[in-house]
Amino acid sequence: MTETDPVRLTSAELRRARKVLGLTSEGLGERVGVRSDTVRKWESGRYQIPYGVRDDLRRVAIDRSAEIQDLIGSLLNGQAAETKE
């Protein structure tokens, strides 16, 4: 996680972002370097979401976008592609 973002995410924002990215709490946790139960505690409001998680989500979104583009490209070209999730 980075420390450059001065604004904390709310639990609702994090939950919505995770769902839009198509990730489970386990998948998001792996991508931001925390355990899945930590993600669930952030989303429930039991733990305060650290500064910098917003930046982590931006990075994850870029990675997911590239994965989706690769998959679509493979499907359009008639090639089998493997996904990470």
PyMOL Python script that loads the backbone (N, CA, C, O; Angstrom):
from pymol import cmd

cmd.read_pdbstr("""\
ATOM      1  N   MET A   1       0.835  -1.181   0.000  1.00  0.00           N
ATOM      2  CA  MET A   1       0.000   0.000   0.000  1.00  0.00           C
ATOM      3  C   MET A   1       0.875   1.237   0.000  1.00  0.00           C
ATOM      4  O   MET A   1       1.982   1.238   0.537  1.00  0.00           O
ATOM      5  N   THR A   2       0.364   2.271  -0.603  1.00  0.00           N
ATOM      6  CA  THR A   2       1.113   3.513  -0.637  1.00  0.00           C
ATOM      7  C   THR A   2       0.546   4.490   0.374  1.00  0.00           C
ATOM      8  O   THR A   2      -0.553   4.292   0.894  1.00  0.00           O
ATOM      9  N   GLU A   3       1.282   5.522   0.646  1.00  0.00           N
ATOM     10  CA  GLU A   3       0.869   6.524   1.622  1.00  0.00           C
ATOM     11  C   GLU A   3       0.599   7.878   0.962  1.00  0.00           C
ATOM     12  O   GLU A   3       0.595   8.897   1.653  1.00  0.00           O
ATOM     13  N   THR A   4       0.373   7.919  -0.350  1.00  0.00           N
ATOM     14  CA  THR A   4       0.243   9.204  -1.037  1.00  0.00           C
ATOM     15  C   THR A   4      -1.162   9.771  -1.015  1.00  0.00           C
ATOM     16  O   THR A   4      -1.328  10.960  -1.290  1.00  0.00           O
ATOM     17  N   ASP A   5      -2.164   9.000  -0.708  1.00  0.00           N
ATOM     18  CA  ASP A   5      -3.549   9.451  -0.758  1.00  0.00           C
ATOM     19  C   ASP A   5      -3.985   9.967   0.607  1.00  0.00           C
ATOM     20  O   ASP A   5      -4.005   9.196   1.566  1.00  0.00           O
ATOM     21  N   PRO A   6      -4.339  11.261   0.728  1.00  0.00           N
ATOM     22  CA  PRO A   6      -4.718  11.823   2.021  1.00  0.00           C
ATOM     23  C   PRO A   6      -6.174  11.570   2.405  1.00  0.00           C
ATOM     24  O   PRO A   6      -6.602  11.985   3.482  1.00  0.00           O
ATOM     25  N   VAL A   7      -6.951  10.892   1.538  1.00  0.00           N
ATOM     26  CA  VAL A   7      -8.371  10.673   1.806  1.00  0.00           C
ATOM     27  C   VAL A   7      -8.639   9.187   1.978  1.00  0.00           C
ATOM     28  O   VAL A   7      -8.305   8.379   1.111  1.00  0.00           O
ATOM     29  N   ARG A   8      -9.239   8.838   3.096  1.00  0.00           N
ATOM     30  CA  ARG A   8      -9.582   7.436   3.333  1.00  0.00           C
ATOM     31  C   ARG A   8     -10.855   7.080   2.579  1.00  0.00           C
ATOM     32  O   ARG A   8     -11.756   7.905   2.425  1.00  0.00           O
ATOM     33  N   LEU A   9     -10.913   5.851   2.118  1.00  0.00           N
ATOM     34  CA  LEU A   9     -12.131   5.319   1.531  1.00  0.00           C
ATOM     35  C   LEU A   9     -13.127   4.996   2.629  1.00  0.00           C
ATOM     36  O   LEU A   9     -12.739   4.703   3.760  1.00  0.00           O
ATOM     37  N   THR A  10     -14.398   5.048   2.302  1.00  0.00           N
ATOM     38  CA  THR A  10     -15.402   4.545   3.232  1.00  0.00           C
ATOM     39  C   THR A  10     -15.581   3.056   2.968  1.00  0.00           C
ATOM     40  O   THR A  10     -15.175   2.548   1.923  1.00  0.00           O
ATOM     41  N   SER A  11     -16.185   2.370   3.914  1.00  0.00           N
ATOM     42  CA  SER A  11     -16.414   0.938   3.728  1.00  0.00           C
ATOM     43  C   SER A  11     -17.322   0.689   2.525  1.00  0.00           C
ATOM     44  O   SER A  11     -17.106  -0.270   1.783  1.00  0.00           O
ATOM     45  N   ALA A  12     -18.326   1.531   2.320  1.00  0.00           N
ATOM     46  CA  ALA A  12     -19.231   1.366   1.178  1.00  0.00           C
ATOM     47  C   ALA A  12     -18.504   1.586  -0.145  1.00  0.00           C
ATOM     48  O   ALA A  12     -18.760   0.875  -1.116  1.00  0.00           O
ATOM     49  N   GLU A  13     -17.607   2.557  -0.193  1.00  0.00           N
ATOM     50  CA  GLU A  13     -16.836   2.800  -1.416  1.00  0.00           C
ATOM     51  C   GLU A  13     -15.943   1.610  -1.748  1.00  0.00           C
ATOM     52  O   GLU A  13     -15.841   1.201  -2.904  1.00  0.00           O
ATOM     53  N   LEU A  14     -15.306   1.067  -0.733  1.00  0.00           N
ATOM     54  CA  LEU A  14     -14.425  -0.079  -0.950  1.00  0.00           C
ATOM     55  C   LEU A  14     -15.220  -1.289  -1.443  1.00  0.00           C
ATOM     56  O   LEU A  14     -14.807  -1.966  -2.385  1.00  0.00           O
ATOM     57  N   ARG A  15     -16.347  -1.555  -0.811  1.00  0.00           N
ATOM     58  CA  ARG A  15     -17.183  -2.692  -1.203  1.00  0.00           C
ATOM     59  C   ARG A  15     -17.648  -2.544  -2.652  1.00  0.00           C
ATOM     60  O   ARG A  15     -17.597  -3.496  -3.431  1.00  0.00           O
ATOM     61  N   ARG A  16     -18.097  -1.348  -2.999  1.00  0.00           N
ATOM     62  CA  ARG A  16     -18.567  -1.107  -4.369  1.00  0.00           C
ATOM     63  C   ARG A  16     -17.430  -1.281  -5.373  1.00  0.00           C
ATOM     64  O   ARG A  16     -17.619  -1.906  -6.416  1.00  0.00           O
ATOM     65  N   ALA A  17     -16.264  -0.741  -5.071  1.00  0.00           N
ATOM     66  CA  ALA A  17     -15.111  -0.859  -5.969  1.00  0.00           C
ATOM     67  C   ALA A  17     -14.725  -2.321  -6.152  1.00  0.00           C
ATOM     68  O   ALA A  17     -14.440  -2.751  -7.270  1.00  0.00           O
ATOM     69  N   ARG A  18     -14.714  -3.081  -5.075  1.00  0.00           N
ATOM     70  CA  ARG A  18     -14.356  -4.499  -5.167  1.00  0.00           C
ATOM     71  C   ARG A  18     -15.332  -5.243  -6.067  1.00  0.00           C
ATOM     72  O   ARG A  18     -14.929  -6.056  -6.899  1.00  0.00           O
ATOM     73  N   LYS A  19     -16.616  -4.958  -5.892  1.00  0.00           N
ATOM     74  CA  LYS A  19     -17.625  -5.632  -6.707  1.00  0.00           C
ATOM     75  C   LYS A  19     -17.517  -5.232  -8.173  1.00  0.00           C
ATOM     76  O   LYS A  19     -17.612  -6.085  -9.055  1.00  0.00           O
ATOM     77  N   VAL A  20     -17.319  -3.946  -8.441  1.00  0.00           N
ATOM     78  CA  VAL A  20     -17.164  -3.485  -9.824  1.00  0.00           C
ATOM     79  C   VAL A  20     -15.948  -4.131 -10.474  1.00  0.00           C
ATOM     80  O   VAL A  20     -15.975  -4.459 -11.660  1.00  0.00           O
ATOM     81  N   LEU A  21     -14.889  -4.313  -9.705  1.00  0.00           N
ATOM     82  CA  LEU A  21     -13.682  -4.963 -10.224  1.00  0.00           C
ATOM     83  C   LEU A  21     -13.850  -6.467 -10.390  1.00  0.00           C
ATOM     84  O   LEU A  21     -12.989  -7.135 -10.962  1.00  0.00           O
ATOM     85  N   GLY A  22     -14.963  -6.995  -9.887  1.00  0.00           N
ATOM     86  CA  GLY A  22     -15.229  -8.423 -10.033  1.00  0.00           C
ATOM     87  C   GLY A  22     -14.354  -9.296  -9.161  1.00  0.00           C
ATOM     88  O   GLY A  22     -13.989 -10.407  -9.547  1.00  0.00           O
ATOM     89  N   LEU A  23     -14.018  -8.791  -7.978  1.00  0.00           N
ATOM     90  CA  LEU A  23     -13.119  -9.530  -7.089  1.00  0.00           C
ATOM     91  C   LEU A  23     -13.826  -9.941  -5.812  1.00  0.00           C
ATOM     92  O   LEU A  23     -14.719  -9.246  -5.328  1.00  0.00           O
ATOM     93  N   THR A  24     -13.420 -11.064  -5.281  1.00  0.00           N
ATOM     94  CA  THR A  24     -13.839 -11.481  -3.947  1.00  0.00           C
ATOM     95  C   THR A  24     -12.972 -10.735  -2.935  1.00  0.00           C
ATOM     96  O   THR A  24     -12.010 -10.063  -3.309  1.00  0.00           O
ATOM     97  N   SER A  25     -13.310 -10.855  -1.676  1.00  0.00           N
ATOM     98  CA  SER A  25     -12.455 -10.245  -0.655  1.00  0.00           C
ATOM     99  C   SER A  25     -11.078 -10.905  -0.668  1.00  0.00           C
ATOM    100  O   SER A  25     -10.071 -10.254  -0.389  1.00  0.00           O
ATOM    101  N   GLU A  26     -11.037 -12.196  -0.993  1.00  0.00           N
ATOM    102  CA  GLU A  26      -9.760 -12.895  -1.091  1.00  0.00           C
ATOM    103  C   GLU A  26      -8.940 -12.337  -2.253  1.00  0.00           C
ATOM    104  O   GLU A  26      -7.745 -12.076  -2.113  1.00  0.00           O
ATOM    105  N   GLY A  27      -9.594 -12.158  -3.401  1.00  0.00           N
ATOM    106  CA  GLY A  27      -8.897 -11.644  -4.580  1.00  0.00           C
ATOM    107  C   GLY A  27      -8.366 -10.238  -4.374  1.00  0.00           C
ATOM    108  O   GLY A  27      -7.242  -9.925  -4.767  1.00  0.00           O
ATOM    109  N   LEU A  28      -9.185  -9.386  -3.750  1.00  0.00           N
ATOM    110  CA  LEU A  28      -8.723  -8.023  -3.496  1.00  0.00           C
ATOM    111  C   LEU A  28      -7.596  -8.025  -2.476  1.00  0.00           C
ATOM    112  O   LEU A  28      -6.606  -7.312  -2.637  1.00  0.00           O
ATOM    113  N   GLY A  29      -7.744  -8.822  -1.431  1.00  0.00           N
ATOM    114  CA  GLY A  29      -6.695  -8.906  -0.416  1.00  0.00           C
ATOM    115  C   GLY A  29      -5.357  -9.312  -1.004  1.00  0.00           C
ATOM    116  O   GLY A  29      -4.324  -8.735  -0.664  1.00  0.00           O
ATOM    117  N   GLU A  30      -5.372 -10.312  -1.893  1.00  0.00           N
ATOM    118  CA  GLU A  30      -4.133 -10.744  -2.546  1.00  0.00           C
ATOM    119  C   GLU A  30      -3.504  -9.599  -3.338  1.00  0.00           C
ATOM    120  O   GLU A  30      -2.284  -9.435  -3.347  1.00  0.00           O
ATOM    121  N   ARG A  31      -4.331  -8.828  -3.988  1.00  0.00           N
ATOM    122  CA  ARG A  31      -3.821  -7.765  -4.862  1.00  0.00           C
ATOM    123  C   ARG A  31      -3.322  -6.538  -4.105  1.00  0.00           C
ATOM    124  O   ARG A  31      -2.487  -5.792  -4.617  1.00  0.00           O
ATOM    125  N   VAL A  32      -3.825  -6.321  -2.890  1.00  0.00           N
ATOM    126  CA  VAL A  32      -3.350  -5.161  -2.123  1.00  0.00           C
ATOM    127  C   VAL A  32      -2.453  -5.562  -0.953  1.00  0.00           C
ATOM    128  O   VAL A  32      -1.992  -4.709  -0.194  1.00  0.00           O
ATOM    129  N   GLY A  33      -2.209  -6.863  -0.814  1.00  0.00           N
ATOM    130  CA  GLY A  33      -1.250  -7.319   0.190  1.00  0.00           C
ATOM    131  C   GLY A  33      -1.766  -7.451   1.597  1.00  0.00           C
ATOM    132  O   GLY A  33      -1.021  -7.263   2.558  1.00  0.00           O
ATOM    133  N   VAL A  34      -3.071  -7.781   1.732  1.00  0.00           N
ATOM    134  CA  VAL A  34      -3.637  -8.015   3.063  1.00  0.00           C
ATOM    135  C   VAL A  34      -4.441  -9.309   3.030  1.00  0.00           C
ATOM    136  O   VAL A  34      -4.719  -9.850   1.960  1.00  0.00           O
ATOM    137  N   ARG A  35      -4.811  -9.796   4.203  1.00  0.00           N
ATOM    138  CA  ARG A  35      -5.624 -11.010   4.282  1.00  0.00           C
ATOM    139  C   ARG A  35      -7.076 -10.683   3.946  1.00  0.00           C
ATOM    140  O   ARG A  35      -7.517  -9.545   4.101  1.00  0.00           O
ATOM    141  N   SER A  36      -7.801 -11.677   3.493  1.00  0.00           N
ATOM    142  CA  SER A  36      -9.199 -11.473   3.116  1.00  0.00           C
ATOM    143  C   SER A  36     -10.047 -11.022   4.297  1.00  0.00           C
ATOM    144  O   SER A  36     -10.982 -10.241   4.122  1.00  0.00           O
ATOM    145  N   ASP A  37      -9.734 -11.505   5.504  1.00  0.00           N
ATOM    146  CA  ASP A  37     -10.519 -11.068   6.652  1.00  0.00           C
ATOM    147  C   ASP A  37     -10.292  -9.589   6.948  1.00  0.00           C
ATOM    148  O   ASP A  37     -11.170  -8.932   7.509  1.00  0.00           O
ATOM    149  N   THR A  38      -9.137  -9.060   6.581  1.00  0.00           N
ATOM    150  CA  THR A  38      -8.894  -7.626   6.734  1.00  0.00           C
ATOM    151  C   THR A  38      -9.792  -6.841   5.782  1.00  0.00           C
ATOM    152  O   THR A  38     -10.366  -5.823   6.166  1.00  0.00           O
ATOM    153  N   VAL A  39      -9.914  -7.309   4.550  1.00  0.00           N
ATOM    154  CA  VAL A  39     -10.805  -6.653   3.589  1.00  0.00           C
ATOM    155  C   VAL A  39     -12.233  -6.675   4.121  1.00  0.00           C
ATOM    156  O   VAL A  39     -12.934  -5.665   4.060  1.00  0.00           O
ATOM    157  N   ARG A  40     -12.665  -7.817   4.639  1.00  0.00           N
ATOM    158  CA  ARG A  40     -14.026  -7.918   5.179  1.00  0.00           C
ATOM    159  C   ARG A  40     -14.224  -6.979   6.373  1.00  0.00           C
ATOM    160  O   ARG A  40     -15.296  -6.395   6.528  1.00  0.00           O
ATOM    161  N   LYS A  41     -13.209  -6.834   7.207  1.00  0.00           N
ATOM    162  CA  LYS A  41     -13.321  -5.922   8.351  1.00  0.00           C
ATOM    163  C   LYS A  41     -13.351  -4.476   7.896  1.00  0.00           C
ATOM    164  O   LYS A  41     -14.054  -3.656   8.487  1.00  0.00           O
ATOM    165  N   TRP A  42     -12.588  -4.147   6.841  1.00  0.00           N
ATOM    166  CA  TRP A  42     -12.677  -2.795   6.272  1.00  0.00           C
ATOM    167  C   TRP A  42     -14.082  -2.535   5.764  1.00  0.00           C
ATOM    168  O   TRP A  42     -14.667  -1.486   6.035  1.00  0.00           O
ATOM    169  N   GLU A  43     -14.625  -3.503   5.021  1.00  0.00           N
ATOM    170  CA  GLU A  43     -15.945  -3.324   4.423  1.00  0.00           C
ATOM    171  C   GLU A  43     -17.057  -3.271   5.462  1.00  0.00           C
ATOM    172  O   GLU A  43     -18.084  -2.632   5.235  1.00  0.00           O
ATOM    173  N   SER A  44     -16.869  -3.925   6.580  1.00  0.00           N
ATOM    174  CA  SER A  44     -17.889  -3.908   7.638  1.00  0.00           C
ATOM    175  C   SER A  44     -17.765  -2.670   8.522  1.00  0.00           C
ATOM    176  O   SER A  44     -18.659  -2.375   9.315  1.00  0.00           O
ATOM    177  N   GLY A  45     -16.658  -1.950   8.384  1.00  0.00           N
ATOM    178  CA  GLY A  45     -16.436  -0.775   9.221  1.00  0.00           C
ATOM    179  C   GLY A  45     -15.755  -1.085  10.537  1.00  0.00           C
ATOM    180  O   GLY A  45     -15.563  -0.187  11.357  1.00  0.00           O
ATOM    181  N   ARG A  46     -15.383  -2.352  10.759  1.00  0.00           N
ATOM    182  CA  ARG A  46     -14.718  -2.699  12.019  1.00  0.00           C
ATOM    183  C   ARG A  46     -13.283  -2.199  12.070  1.00  0.00           C
ATOM    184  O   ARG A  46     -12.776  -1.862  13.140  1.00  0.00           O
ATOM    185  N   TYR A  47     -12.623  -2.150  10.905  1.00  0.00           N
ATOM    186  CA  TYR A  47     -11.268  -1.589  10.812  1.00  0.00           C
ATOM    187  C   TYR A  47     -11.325  -0.353   9.939  1.00  0.00           C
ATOM    188  O   TYR A  47     -12.034  -0.322   8.933  1.00  0.00           O
ATOM    189  N   GLN A  48     -10.578   0.661  10.328  1.00  0.00           N
ATOM    190  CA  GLN A  48     -10.466   1.853   9.502  1.00  0.00           C
ATOM    191  C   GLN A  48      -9.585   1.523   8.290  1.00  0.00           C
ATOM    192  O   GLN A  48      -8.537   0.892   8.424  1.00  0.00           O
ATOM    193  N   ILE A  49     -10.025   1.958   7.116  1.00  0.00           N
ATOM    194  CA  ILE A  49      -9.279   1.677   5.898  1.00  0.00           C
ATOM    195  C   ILE A  49      -8.068   2.606   5.856  1.00  0.00           C
ATOM    196  O   ILE A  49      -8.219   3.823   5.968  1.00  0.00           O
ATOM    197  N   PRO A  50      -6.876   2.046   5.697  1.00  0.00           N
ATOM    198  CA  PRO A  50      -5.666   2.872   5.705  1.00  0.00           C
ATOM    199  C   PRO A  50      -5.609   3.841   4.530  1.00  0.00           C
ATOM    200  O   PRO A  50      -6.190   3.611   3.469  1.00  0.00           O
ATOM    201  N   TYR A  51      -4.890   4.929   4.762  1.00  0.00           N
ATOM    202  CA  TYR A  51      -4.592   5.836   3.659  1.00  0.00           C
ATOM    203  C   TYR A  51      -3.838   5.038   2.599  1.00  0.00           C
ATOM    204  O   TYR A  51      -3.078   4.129   2.930  1.00  0.00           O
ATOM    205  N   GLY A  52      -4.039   5.364   1.368  1.00  0.00           N
ATOM    206  CA  GLY A  52      -3.311   4.701   0.300  1.00  0.00           C
ATOM    207  C   GLY A  52      -4.054   3.561  -0.359  1.00  0.00           C
ATOM    208  O   GLY A  52      -3.666   3.130  -1.444  1.00  0.00           O
ATOM    209  N   VAL A  53      -5.109   3.057   0.259  1.00  0.00           N
ATOM    210  CA  VAL A  53      -5.852   1.962  -0.348  1.00  0.00           C
ATOM    211  C   VAL A  53      -6.524   2.440  -1.632  1.00  0.00           C
ATOM    212  O   VAL A  53      -6.679   1.662  -2.572  1.00  0.00           O
ATOM    213  N   ARG A  54      -6.922   3.703  -1.682  1.00  0.00           N
ATOM    214  CA  ARG A  54      -7.504   4.250  -2.910  1.00  0.00           C
ATOM    215  C   ARG A  54      -6.487   4.129  -4.054  1.00  0.00           C
ATOM    216  O   ARG A  54      -6.853   3.756  -5.168  1.00  0.00           O
ATOM    217  N   ASP A  55      -5.227   4.438  -3.786  1.00  0.00           N
ATOM    218  CA  ASP A  55      -4.175   4.295  -4.808  1.00  0.00           C
ATOM    219  C   ASP A  55      -4.008   2.830  -5.209  1.00  0.00           C
ATOM    220  O   ASP A  55      -3.808   2.521  -6.384  1.00  0.00           O
ATOM    221  N   ASP A  56      -4.091   1.930  -4.226  1.00  0.00           N
ATOM    222  CA  ASP A  56      -4.006   0.502  -4.519  1.00  0.00           C
ATOM    223  C   ASP A  56      -5.146   0.079  -5.443  1.00  0.00           C
ATOM    224  O   ASP A  56      -4.937  -0.706  -6.368  1.00  0.00           O
ATOM    225  N   LEU A  57      -6.351   0.595  -5.197  1.00  0.00           N
ATOM    226  CA  LEU A  57      -7.494   0.250  -6.040  1.00  0.00           C
ATOM    227  C   LEU A  57      -7.307   0.755  -7.464  1.00  0.00           C
ATOM    228  O   LEU A  57      -7.704   0.089  -8.420  1.00  0.00           O
ATOM    229  N   ARG A  58      -6.706   1.923  -7.605  1.00  0.00           N
ATOM    230  CA  ARG A  58      -6.416   2.427  -8.957  1.00  0.00           C
ATOM    231  C   ARG A  58      -5.494   1.457  -9.700  1.00  0.00           C
ATOM    232  O   ARG A  58      -5.719   1.151 -10.871  1.00  0.00           O
ATOM    233  N   ARG A  59      -4.476   0.987  -9.024  1.00  0.00           N
ATOM    234  CA  ARG A  59      -3.540   0.038  -9.626  1.00  0.00           C
ATOM    235  C   ARG A  59      -4.237  -1.271  -9.968  1.00  0.00           C
ATOM    236  O   ARG A  59      -4.016  -1.831 -11.042  1.00  0.00           O
ATOM    237  N   VAL A  60      -5.073  -1.760  -9.067  1.00  0.00           N
ATOM    238  CA  VAL A  60      -5.807  -2.993  -9.313  1.00  0.00           C
ATOM    239  C   VAL A  60      -6.746  -2.824 -10.510  1.00  0.00           C
ATOM    240  O   VAL A  60      -6.875  -3.727 -11.336  1.00  0.00           O
ATOM    241  N   ALA A  61      -7.394  -1.673 -10.596  1.00  0.00           N
ATOM    242  CA  ALA A  61      -8.307  -1.415 -11.725  1.00  0.00           C
ATOM    243  C   ALA A  61      -7.554  -1.437 -13.053  1.00  0.00           C
ATOM    244  O   ALA A  61      -8.052  -1.975 -14.042  1.00  0.00           O
ATOM    245  N   ILE A  62      -6.380  -0.866 -13.077  1.00  0.00           N
ATOM    246  CA  ILE A  62      -5.565  -0.880 -14.298  1.00  0.00           C
ATOM    247  C   ILE A  62      -5.184  -2.315 -14.656  1.00  0.00           C
ATOM    248  O   ILE A  62      -5.271  -2.713 -15.817  1.00  0.00           O
ATOM    249  N   ASP A  63      -4.764  -3.084 -13.660  1.00  0.00           N
ATOM    250  CA  ASP A  63      -4.405  -4.489 -13.893  1.00  0.00           C
ATOM    251  C   ASP A  63      -5.607  -5.291 -14.396  1.00  0.00           C
ATOM    252  O   ASP A  63      -5.486  -6.064 -15.346  1.00  0.00           O
ATOM    253  N   ARG A  64      -6.764  -5.108 -13.761  1.00  0.00           N
ATOM    254  CA  ARG A  64      -7.976  -5.840 -14.170  1.00  0.00           C
ATOM    255  C   ARG A  64      -8.381  -5.457 -15.586  1.00  0.00           C
ATOM    256  O   ARG A  64      -8.795  -6.311 -16.369  1.00  0.00           O
ATOM    257  N   SER A  65      -8.263  -4.177 -15.915  1.00  0.00           N
ATOM    258  CA  SER A  65      -8.602  -3.715 -17.258  1.00  0.00           C
ATOM    259  C   SER A  65      -7.728  -4.409 -18.298  1.00  0.00           C
ATOM    260  O   SER A  65      -8.220  -4.847 -19.338  1.00  0.00           O
ATOM    261  N   ALA A  66      -6.445  -4.508 -18.016  1.00  0.00           N
ATOM    262  CA  ALA A  66      -5.528  -5.182 -18.937  1.00  0.00           C
ATOM    263  C   ALA A  66      -5.886  -6.663 -19.062  1.00  0.00           C
ATOM    264  O   ALA A  66      -5.845  -7.215 -20.162  1.00  0.00           O
ATOM    265  N   GLU A  67      -6.236  -7.312 -17.947  1.00  0.00           N
ATOM    266  CA  GLU A  67      -6.637  -8.718 -17.986  1.00  0.00           C
ATOM    267  C   GLU A  67      -7.880  -8.904 -18.843  1.00  0.00           C
ATOM    268  O   GLU A  67      -7.957  -9.839 -19.640  1.00  0.00           O
ATOM    269  N   ILE A  68      -8.842  -8.024 -18.681  1.00  0.00           N
ATOM    270  CA  ILE A  68     -10.089  -8.109 -19.444  1.00  0.00           C
ATOM    271  C   ILE A  68      -9.821  -7.877 -20.926  1.00  0.00           C
ATOM    272  O   ILE A  68     -10.360  -8.589 -21.773  1.00  0.00           O
ATOM    273  N   GLN A  69      -8.998  -6.894 -21.241  1.00  0.00           N
ATOM    274  CA  GLN A  69      -8.666  -6.624 -22.641  1.00  0.00           C
ATOM    275  C   GLN A  69      -7.947  -7.817 -23.264  1.00  0.00           C
ATOM    276  O   GLN A  69      -8.234  -8.180 -24.405  1.00  0.00           O
ATOM    277  N   ASP A  70      -7.024  -8.428 -22.537  1.00  0.00           N
ATOM    278  CA  ASP A  70      -6.323  -9.612 -23.036  1.00  0.00           C
ATOM    279  C   ASP A  70      -7.302 -10.757 -23.289  1.00  0.00           C
ATOM    280  O   ASP A  70      -7.219 -11.431 -24.316  1.00  0.00           O
ATOM    281  N   LEU A  71      -8.219 -10.973 -22.367  1.00  0.00           N
ATOM    282  CA  LEU A  71      -9.198 -12.042 -22.514  1.00  0.00           C
ATOM    283  C   LEU A  71     -10.083 -11.795 -23.732  1.00  0.00           C
ATOM    284  O   LEU A  71     -10.294 -12.699 -24.541  1.00  0.00           O
ATOM    285  N   ILE A  72     -10.597 -10.589 -23.866  1.00  0.00           N
ATOM    286  CA  ILE A  72     -11.457 -10.267 -25.003  1.00  0.00           C
ATOM    287  C   ILE A  72     -10.690 -10.420 -26.313  1.00  0.00           C
ATOM    288  O   ILE A  72     -11.212 -10.966 -27.285  1.00  0.00           O
ATOM    289  N   GLY A  73      -9.463  -9.941 -26.333  1.00  0.00           N
ATOM    290  CA  GLY A  73      -8.649 -10.090 -27.532  1.00  0.00           C
ATOM    291  C   GLY A  73      -8.453 -11.539 -27.897  1.00  0.00           C
ATOM    292  O   GLY A  73      -8.541 -11.899 -29.071  1.00  0.00           O
ATOM    293  N   SER A  74      -8.187 -12.383 -26.913  1.00  0.00           N
ATOM    294  CA  SER A  74      -8.009 -13.812 -27.152  1.00  0.00           C
ATOM    295  C   SER A  74      -9.294 -14.449 -27.670  1.00  0.00           C
ATOM    296  O   SER A  74      -9.259 -15.270 -28.587  1.00  0.00           O
ATOM    297  N   LEU A  75     -10.418 -14.073 -27.087  1.00  0.00           N
ATOM    298  CA  LEU A  75     -11.698 -14.633 -27.521  1.00  0.00           C
ATOM    299  C   LEU A  75     -12.035 -14.207 -28.949  1.00  0.00           C
ATOM    300  O   LEU A  75     -12.533 -15.006 -29.742  1.00  0.00           O
ATOM    301  N   LEU A  76     -11.762 -12.959 -29.265  1.00  0.00           N
ATOM    302  CA  LEU A  76     -12.052 -12.462 -30.610  1.00  0.00           C
ATOM    303  C   LEU A  76     -11.139 -13.092 -31.653  1.00  0.00           C
ATOM    304  O   LEU A  76     -11.516 -13.222 -32.818  1.00  0.00           O
ATOM    305  N   ASN A  77      -9.956 -13.475 -31.240  1.00  0.00           N
ATOM    306  CA  ASN A  77      -9.011 -14.119 -32.156  1.00  0.00           C
ATOM    307  C   ASN A  77      -9.149 -15.634 -32.158  1.00  0.00           C
ATOM    308  O   ASN A  77      -8.391 -16.324 -32.840  1.00  0.00           O
ATOM    309  N   GLY A  78     -10.113 -16.158 -31.400  1.00  0.00           N
ATOM    310  CA  GLY A  78     -10.357 -17.590 -31.371  1.00  0.00           C
ATOM    311  C   GLY A  78      -9.355 -18.380 -30.567  1.00  0.00           C
ATOM    312  O   GLY A  78      -9.223 -19.589 -30.757  1.00  0.00           O
ATOM    313  N   GLN A  79      -8.647 -17.722 -29.674  1.00  0.00           N
ATOM    314  CA  GLN A  79      -7.628 -18.402 -28.854  1.00  0.00           C
ATOM    315  C   GLN A  79      -8.175 -18.595 -27.445  1.00  0.00           C
ATOM    316  O   GLN A  79      -8.940 -17.771 -26.942  1.00  0.00           O
ATOM    317  N   ALA A  80      -7.780 -19.676 -26.830  1.00  0.00           N
ATOM    318  CA  ALA A  80      -8.159 -19.903 -25.433  1.00  0.00           C
ATOM    319  C   ALA A  80      -7.271 -19.042 -24.552  1.00  0.00           C
ATOM    320  O   ALA A  80      -6.078 -18.895 -24.816  1.00  0.00           O
ATOM    321  N   ALA A  81      -7.848 -18.480 -23.513  1.00  0.00           N
ATOM    322  CA  ALA A  81      -7.087 -17.648 -22.576  1.00  0.00           C
ATOM    323  C   ALA A  81      -7.414 -18.099 -21.161  1.00  0.00           C
ATOM    324  O   ALA A  81      -8.532 -18.532 -20.882  1.00  0.00           O
ATOM    325  N   GLU A  82      -6.439 -17.995 -20.276  1.00  0.00           N
ATOM    326  CA  GLU A  82      -6.642 -18.336 -18.879  1.00  0.00           C
ATOM    327  C   GLU A  82      -6.783 -17.068 -18.077  1.00  0.00           C
ATOM    328  O   GLU A  82      -6.114 -16.076 -18.363  1.00  0.00           O
ATOM    329  N   THR A  83      -7.655 -17.082 -17.061  1.00  0.00           N
ATOM    330  CA  THR A  83      -7.816 -15.937 -16.183  1.00  0.00           C
ATOM    331  C   THR A  83      -7.246 -16.264 -14.825  1.00  0.00           C
ATOM    332  O   THR A  83      -7.077 -17.433 -14.476  1.00  0.00           O
ATOM    333  N   LYS A  84      -6.948 -15.217 -14.048  1.00  0.00           N
ATOM    334  CA  LYS A  84      -6.368 -15.404 -12.714  1.00  0.00           C
ATOM    335  C   LYS A  84      -7.436 -15.589 -11.646  1.00  0.00           C
ATOM    336  O   LYS A  84      -7.148 -16.137 -10.582  1.00  0.00           O
ATOM    337  N   GLU A  85      -8.632 -15.156 -11.898  1.00  0.00           N
ATOM    338  CA  GLU A  85      -9.700 -15.255 -10.898  1.00  0.00           C
ATOM    339  C   GLU A  85     -10.605 -16.414 -11.189  1.00  0.00           C
ATOM    340  O   GLU A  85     -11.561 -16.652 -10.452  1.00  0.00           O
TER     341      GLU A  85
END
""", "prot")
cmd.dss("prot")
cmd.show_as("cartoon", "prot")
cmd.util.cbc("prot")
cmd.orient("prot")
